[in-house]
Amino acid sequence: MLKATATIVLALLVFTCMESGDPPTDNLYRPYQDAYDDAETPPEADRRFTAGEFVGLITPGMPVAQIENRYGSGVMESRKLPAGEGTTEPGYVLFPGTVDELFILLGEDKQPDRVRFSNPRANWHDAATGLTIGTEFHDLREMNGAPFEFSGFGWDYAGTVVDWHGGKLEDLIVRLTYAPERLVGGGLPDSLLGDMRLSSDSAAVQGLGLRVREIIVPIREED
């Protein structure tokens, strides 16, 4: 029914354009084409996210049991998840062992609070910007719309963006990695190592082949 409706509306719009003498444009039929495309994608295959609003079918306040019910049995398991500095925290894994493996971390109320993913082939992506694993440094800067700062490398929180400076990605936690083959002499200089802040505008980081290696998305807005 949705396909038929979209097709009829599109045909009417194109006919109207022909009557007016104006050629049809992408902007004219794009909303109806989007509806058509959405009809082709099963909801459980949606890999988009918007911080504080949704991650796929997961929405704020949704309990674990409902997440499992939406995606079906056998695709989620309870697990101790790495939390940095050698510690772990209780959580769940959606799609374990697949490219779209998603760590679901819990808040103080033991309810889903945020998700984390890092597979280089993950299909998860920001609905507004397209941000995903592997996004290159210059694209990340453009998506944010402002310079940002991130931590130095060589420790547990290496490459973590710590200040988006009010940019579009400010609700996300993003971690970066570098391309070892870009390094002169086989290693990073001390000026880029450890618990320090590095600027995305710094000349020292431009040739490192930086890209996104991990993304953490809040499921619900912070109080």
N, C-alpha and C positions, 0 to 999 in steps of 0.2 A: 504493500500500500504506500509506504514512504517513497519507494523508488518511482512508482507511478505518479504520485503527487508532484514530486520534484521534477519529473520529466515533463508533465503537463504545464507546470508553471514556467519552466525554462522555455518550452516551445512558445507559450504566449508572449513571454518577454522578447524573444528573438523576433517573433512576428510583429510586435509593436515597433521594434527598432527598424525593421524593414519598411514598415508603413511610414515611418518618420523620415526615412532616408539616412539615418545614422547607423553605422556599423555596430554590431554587438561588441561589448567590451568585457574583459575579464571581471572587472568590478561589478558589472551588472549581474552576472550569473553565479558569481563565487559563493554567496550564501546558500544557494540551492545546490550547488555542486558539493559543498561541505556536508550538507544534510544527506546527500546521496552517498558520499564516501563513508560517513559515519554508519550508515545502514549496512555497509559491507564488513565492518569490523565488530566482532563480538565484544561486548563490554568487558569480559574477563581478559581480553587481549590488549586492552588499552594500557599503554605504558607512559602516559603523560603524568605530570605532577605540577601542582601549584602550592607553594609553601603555605601552610596554615589552612588549606582548603581541601585538597585531595591528593592522594597518591594512587593512581589507578582507581580501583573501586573503594579504597580506604578513605574514610572521611572522619573529621573530628568527632571524638566521643564514641567511636565504634569499638565495641569490645572484641577481644580476640576470637571468641566463638562465632561472632557474626562475620568477621573477615574470612574465617575458614569456610563458613557456610556460603559466602558469596563466590569464593574461588573453587570450592569443591574439596572433598576429603582427599587426603594423601599428598597435598601440596604445601603443607606447613608443619613444622616441627618445633618443639621447645628445645632451647640450647643455651649454654653459657656463651656469651658473646664477648670478644676482646674489647676492653675499655681503655687501653693505653697504660703504659708504665707497668706492664706485667699483670694487670688486674682484669677481671671479667665481671660481667653483669648478666642477670637473667634476661632472657628475651625469646624471640621466635624468629624462625627463618622461613620466608615464603619462597617457593620454587627452589628448594635446596639442590645444589649441584648443577644448576643450569646457568646460562649466561645472564638471566634476569634474577638471580638469587638476591633476595632483599632481606636485610637484617631489620627486624622490628624491635626497637628499644622501648622500654617502659618508663613511665614517669613514677613519681613517688606514690601515686595511687594505684600502681601496678597495671595501669591501662596504657595502650599504645600511645607513645608520645612523639616519636620521630623514627625515621627509617634511614638506612645507610646502604649504599651499594658501591661496588668498585670493579666489577668485571669489565675488562677492556671492550667486550662485545655487547655490553648491556644495552637494551633498547629503551630504558627509562630516560626520559628527557623532559626538560622544563617546557610547559605548554606555551609560554609566552616568548621565550628566547631560543629554544632549541638546545640549551645547555645540556651536555651529556658527558659521559666518560670519554676522554680523548680530545675534548674541545681544546683548541690551541690557545696559547697565551694572548695573542693579539685579538682573537675573537672574543675571549673572555672579557678583555678590557672594553671592547666595543659593546658587548651585551650589557655590561654593568653601566655603561654611560658615564663612568668616572674612574679616576685612578683608584687603586686599592693597595693595601699593605698586607703582606703575608710573612709568616715566620721563616727563619733560616732552616737549613737542612741538617741532616745528621743526628736527629733525635726523634722521640716518639711523635711529636706534633709537627714534624717537618712539612714545610710548604703549606701550612694551614692559613687561609685568608683570615686575618684578624680584624680588619676594618675595611668595609666597602665604601666608606666615605659618602654614605647616603645614596648609593647607586641602586639600580634595579634589582640586584641580587642580594641585598642586605639581609634577607631572611634566611639565606642558605649558608651552610658551612661547606666550603670547598677546599680540597687539598690538592696541591700541585706536585708534580714530579718533573725531573729533568731528563734530557737525553744524554746518557753517559758518553756516547760517541762524539758529542759536541765539546767535551771538556779537553782543554789543553793540559797535557801533563798527567792525565788520568784521574784527576780529582778536583774537587771544589776548593777554592781558596778559603782560608779561615774567615775572611770577611763575609762569607755567605753561610757559615755554619753556626748552629746553636740557637739558643733562645734569644732571638733579636728580630727586629722588624725590618723588612725589605720593601722598598717601594716598587710598584709596577712600572714606574717611570725611570727607575735607575738604569743607567747604561750597563751596569755590571750584570744584569739578569737578562738582557735582551737576546744574547746569543746562546742561551742554555737549552733551547728547544722545549721550553716549559709547556706542560699540558695538564689537564685535569685528570687526577687518578682516583679520587673518591668524592662522593657527594652525600651530604647529610641533609635531609629534608624534614622540617617540623610538620607533624600532622595537625597539630592544633596550635593556635596562637598563644604566645606567652601571656600570662596574667599581668 
